[in-house]
Amino acid sequence: WPACSPDMNPFDTLWAKLSTRLINRDLDELRQCLTEEWDAIPVETVHSIIDGMPRRILALYNFRGGQNRK
């Protein structure tokens, strides 16, 4: 992977959705909440993120690994 390329990691999108629901929890609450929230992610959301990878890879290729947005 090119250095500092968070757009190339599909799990960053999922983590962004999860992280807002996990703030201010102790470890036990965090485990429970994370499990519940992960299980609540629709399969269609995961498929959509994965299906978007070719577009992300093409954008990276077209910009020769550089930034494609400011």
VENTA-V819411 format. One line per field, one symbol per residue. ss: DSSP state (A for helix, B for strand, O for the rest). A space follows every 10 residues. Layout:
# VENTA-V819411
ss = ???
This chain:
# VENTA-V819411
ss = OOOOOAAAOA AAAAAAAAAO OOOOOOAAAA AAAAAAAAAA OOAAAAAAAA AOAAAAAAAA AAOOOOOOOO
